[in-house]
Amino acid sequence: MPKSLLRILPVTLWAADGASARSRELTPLYVDRYAGPRRPADRSGHSYWELTYVYGGAGWMATDAGRTPLARHSAVLIPPGLAHAEQTDQTLDCLWVGLAGDRLEGMSRGRLLESCCPDLLPLCDQLWQRAGRSYDSGGPELDGLAAVVLGRFLRYLAEGTDDVADRIGGAVAWIRQNFQAPTSVPDLARRCGCSESHFHREFRRRTGRSPVDFLTAVRVEQAMKWLRNSSLTVGDVARLAGFANAFYFSRVFRKATGMPPGRWRQQPAEEP
């Protein structure tokens, strides 16, 4: 059964004025945790910003512009007025945080912002747990936690973060070491803790190739070594390099080198 636990944050958590008053820069309006399938009939928007963080499961964030894949560690910031809906037939476990404040005023309102943020998980947990204690004057602490969560999310959005570079570098190393294994872009994205769309975009930006093209190039490179330095048949080389069959291997190899594997093997090796 779907399960939703909505925690609307009462104004009594903040003082009317002074240091403990609600932050004008950034403040959370509510914190909501949902787990279960989700197929809303219509998309809808809010009058405030909303941050969605995915703890587990998979699905899509649907807008008029299309569908953005959601996976574990996906984080999506949705501007006011943008009609949207999370959709999945599986169990999607996510956190929704309503946000308001001057810090959001300069941000784009025309589209959602999405990133893969593994280390947002403990921060979102802290915000969720703190929101459950609505009987004390913890409003300023909630403001601070919301600011940290948003700041970390914006850091992930910024180009050239070390964390993204490390994860893409790890994917490149894994491909080179495991090129023979059956591999798909969703599998690679899960290994990196990213949504498929974010992984594909960052991989291409940092390597100049799509993940599929990079994997194919690594397989062809290794196949060339076996063709040149062994007596393996073309079929054996195809299988060892991770291709489904010799016919497909020959087609890919011809596209990469301009000639089929057997003919390429007969060519004299180029001088280093």
N, C-alpha and C positions, 0 to 999 in steps of 0.2 A: 504494500500500500504506500502511495506517496506520503511523504511526511514533511510538513513545513512548520518551522518554529520562528515566528515573527517577534522581534524585540524592538518595539517602538520606544525611543528614548525620551522620557518625560523631561520637561523643562526644569523640573525640580532638582535635576542632577547638577544644575549650574546655579551660581548666585545671580542675583539681578544685576549686579555691577561689580566692578573691582577686578582683582586678579583672577577670581574664580568664575567670572562671567563667561558666557559662551563665546567662543572664538569667532570673530568676523572673517578671519582668514580662511579657516576650514573647520567644519564641524560635521559629525555624522548625525543623520536624522533617524535612521533605523538600521538594524542589522538583522538579516533574515537568512535562515539556513533551510535548504530544501534538498530532499533526496527522493528520487523516484523517476518514473517515466514522465515526459512532459510534452503534450501536444495541444497547446492552446489554439482555439479556433481562429483568433485574430491577433495581429500585432498591435501593440499599444505603446505610447510614450509616457514620460513623466514630466513634471514641471521642475525636476531637480536632476542632478547628475547621479548615475548609479554605477558602482563598480561591481562586476561579477567575477568571482574567483572559483575555479573548478577544483574541488578536492579529488574527485574521481569520476570515472565514467567517460562517456563520449557523446557528442551530439553536434548541434549547429546553433549559431546565433543568426536568426533570419531577420533581414531588413529589406527595404524596398530595393536596395542595391545588390542583394544576393545573400548567400549563406556563408558565414565564417565558421570553419570547423572549431569545435571545442573538444579539448582533451585534458587529461590531468595536468594541472599547473597553468592552464590557460587563464589569463586575466584580460577582461574587456571593460573599458571605460565608455559608458554610453551617455551622450550629451542630452540635455533637456529637449523634449519634443521629438526625438528620433523614435519612430515606431519600430518595435523589435519584439522578438519572442525567442526564447530558448526552445529547441525542439529535439526530442529524442524518444525512441521506443525502448531504450535501455534505462538503466538507473543512472541518473545524473545527480551527483552530490556537489552542491555549490553553495556559495555564500553571496548574498546581495547586500551591499552597503549603500544607502542613500547619502549623498554628500551635497553640501552647500557651502559657499564662501567665496570671498574675493579672489582667492588663489586660482579658482577655476574660470574666472571671467575671460581671461585672454586666450583660452584654449578653443580649438576648432569645434564648432557645433554641427558641422555638416556630415560628419561620419563618426563611426565608432573607432576607438583606438584599441588595438589588440597586441598582446605580447605573451611570451611564455616565461613564467616567473616562478621557478621552483622554490626559492627561499622566501617567497611571500607567505608560504603555508604557515610557519610558526607565528608570523606577525598577524595573519588573519585569525589564527586560533586565539591569540591574546585578545584581539578586539572582540571576538565572539564571546569569550569567557567573561571579559570585563563588562560587556553589554548586559549580561545576565544578572549583574548586581545593581539593580535599578533602585535600591533602597537607600543608597548613600549619596554623597556629594561627589561622585566620581566623574562628572562631566568634563572637567579640564583634562583628566587623564585620557578620556575617550577622544577628545580633540587631538591630543598628542599622538595617540596610537593611529588615528586616522591620517594624520600628517605623515607619519613614518610609512604607512602602507602606500599612500599616494606617491610619496617621494621615491620609494623603492620601485614602484611601477613605472614612474617617469624615467628613472635611471635605465630600466630595461628597454624602454622605448628609444632612448638615445642611441645613435649609431656608434658602433665601435666599442661597446662595453666588453670588458675582459671576459665576463661570464659567457656571453654569446660566443665570443671567439674560442674560448676553451671548449664549449660544447660542440661547435662545428668542427674544430680541430680533432676532437675525440671521434666524431663520426667519420671524418676522413681516415683517421688511423684504423678504425674498425673495418672500414671498407677494404683498405689495403691488406689487412690481415685475414679477412674473412670473405674475400671476393667470390670464392667457390660456393658459399652458402646461398640458398634461396633468400632473397632480400627484397623488401618493398619500401617505398617511401614512408608509409605509415609505421612500419617496423622501426625504421631509423629514427623517425620523429619521436616515437615512444622511448627509444633508448636515450634520447637527449632530453626527455621530459618536456617536449614542445608540442604545440599543435602542428598538424601537417602543413598548414599554409605558412605559418611562421618559420618552420624549419626549411621548407622549400625556398622561401624568399631569402632567408639569411644564408643558406648554403650557396645559392646562385650568386649572391652579392659578394661572398667572400672567396669563392673558387672560380667564378666565371662560367660555371656549368651547372646544369640541374643535377640533382642527386643521381638520377637514372643515367644521364650522359656520363657523369664521372665514373660510376660503377662500370659502365660498358667500356670506357676507355681503359680502366685498370685491367679488366678481363682481356681485352684485346692486347694490351701491352704484355701481359703474362703469356698469352697464347703465342705471341711472336717469339718469345724466348724459347718456349718448348718446340715450336716449329723449327727454329734455327739450331737448337742445341740437343735435340733428341731424335729418336727414330719413331716416336709415337705417331699413330695414324691421326688424320685430321679429326676423325670421330672421337678418338681418345682425348685429343687436345681440347675439343669442344666441351666434352663432359668435364674434364678436370678444371677448365676455366670457368665453369658455372653456367654454360649455355644449355638451353633446353634440348637442343638437338643439333646435328651437324649442318642441316640445311639452314637453320636460323643463324648459326655461327658463321657460315660462309657468306651469307647476305650481309651481316654486320661487318665482317672482316673486309669484304669488298668495298663497302661504303667508307671504311676508315682508311684503307690503303690503296684503293683503286684496282685491286686484283684479288682473285680468290686465294684461299690459303695455300692450296697445292702449288699454284704458279708462283706465289710470293716466296715459298720455301726454296724454289729452284733458282731464285735470283741470287747473285753473289752478294755477300754481306758488304755493307758500306764500311769504308775505312773510318775508324774513330777520329 
